[in-house]
Amino acid sequence: MQLPSHGSNPQHLYKALEINPPEELVDFSVNINPLGAPEAVKHNWGKWLEAIYDYPDPTFAELKQTIAAKEGIEESCLLPGNGASELITLIARYLQGKKVLIIHPAFSEYEAACRSENCTIFHHVLYPPEWELDETSLERKLGLVDAVFFCHPNNPTGIQYDRPTVEWLIDTCQKKEVLLILDEAFYDFADRPVTFIDKASQSPFLLVLRSLTKMYSIAGLRLGYLAGTPEVLSQIHKRQAHWSINAIALKAGKTCLDDRQHVLLTRDYIKRERDRLFAYFREIGFQHSPSAINFYLIRDPSSRNQQELFSFLLRKGLVLRHTYNFPGIEGEWLRVAIKKEAENSLLMEVLSEWKREN
Ligand SMILES: Cc1ncc(COP(=O)(O)O)c(C=O)c1O
């Protein structure tokens, strides 16, 4: 049985598991802001039509200016891309044939992109319930490779490690001359965000990756950016298609980044709902990962097999993300996005029903 390797598009999951999808589905498998896109994106949508008649600016100048001002870094230290995914593909091209370490569990595209560029893949797996870094063993592995991917905050656990832990990794990579790709796709959902973007412009051994598709709910539009030194970024940029970002995404990106209120409202909302959900899980005896962001892992420790819970929820129209393709987790947990209040309440109700029946 081949399950889809990503969340979203639940029809493929139902087909693979041969379960008839109920009429109404709630998709908890995709980690997108439940508050939706900023109002200004919806408001300006019609006005942006005229942008499609011409080629977009291939230097992404206006968007770069906006990001540089927001992050307080030089424009030359930024490379926008068609979603963080495009930038992962370009980084993999840049690393062609090299030795690459992946700290797991992690977004599966690091490995897929690096494999397609004939990189040799090494693994460093973190284990539940704390998913600690294990610095001694990690340091030894860093001596063997050219680059390392670390997803922080982590997908799928949602864990945000403390600053000294990530600083240790940055410093060790610098000393060992290993390129660290720090994926901060979800950093802005934390109520106390931890970011290292300011360090990326200072070291040829650090790249910080960001996505706009999650916080601003524009996954269909595609937008992300990379921060690093101008020298490393120009090597990566060489591998990017001309006009890689479409004209509407360029306009929407600027509008999104200008909307600070949207981020603050989202953080408040996510924290409130996360606290409510975690209190409920404690009450019914479910385990959850110590997530600081907009998704988390859960498992029912009284059930030997989370697959049964997964299928039970699918039959009720609640689509969670399986974890079979996350090394170290392999189906033992389920990943859940924080959605709208009523949808989170529905999940709690259906989990209570599961508990009554099992
Ligand atoms: C950790 C992580 N990084 C990057 C991406 C890619 O994001 P984008 O939609 O910007 O391509 C994802 C998408 O799910 C992700 O989970």
The ligand as a Tripos MOL2 file, in Angstrom:
@<TRIPOS>MOLECULE
LIG
   16    16     1     0     0
SMALL
NO_CHARGES

@<TRIPOS>ATOM
      1 C1          9.3460   22.2000    6.8610 C.3       1 LIG1
      2 C2          8.9080   22.6260    5.5000 C.ar      1 LIG1
      3 N1          9.7470   23.3410    4.7370 N.ar      1 LIG1
      4 C3          9.3850   23.7500    3.5100 C.ar      1 LIG1
      5 C4          8.1490   23.4400    2.9930 C.ar      1 LIG1
      6 C5          7.7860   23.9280    1.6190 C.3       1 LIG1
      7 O1          7.0130   25.0700    1.7270 O.3       1 LIG1
      8 P1          6.4950   25.8790    0.4730 P.3       1 LIG1
      9 O2          5.0280   25.7260    0.4410 O.co2     1 LIG1
     10 O3          6.9290   27.2940    0.7270 O.co2     1 LIG1
     11 O4          7.1560   25.3030   -0.7370 O.co2     1 LIG1
     12 C6          7.2440   22.7050    3.7490 C.ar      1 LIG1
     13 C7          5.9090   22.3720    3.2080 C.2       1 LIG1
     14 O5          5.1160   21.7040    3.8050 O.2       1 LIG1
     15 C8          7.6360   22.2780    5.0390 C.ar      1 LIG1
     16 O6          6.8080   21.5650    5.8050 O.3       1 LIG1
@<TRIPOS>BOND
     1     1     2 1
     2     2     3 ar
     3     2    15 ar
     4     3     4 ar
     5     4     5 ar
     6     5     6 1
     7     5    12 ar
     8     6     7 1
     9     7     8 1
    10     8     9 2
    11     8    10 1
    12     8    11 1
    13    12    13 1
    14    12    15 ar
    15    13    14 2
    16    15    16 1
@<TRIPOS>SUBSTRUCTURE
     1 LIG1         1 GROUP 0 **** ****
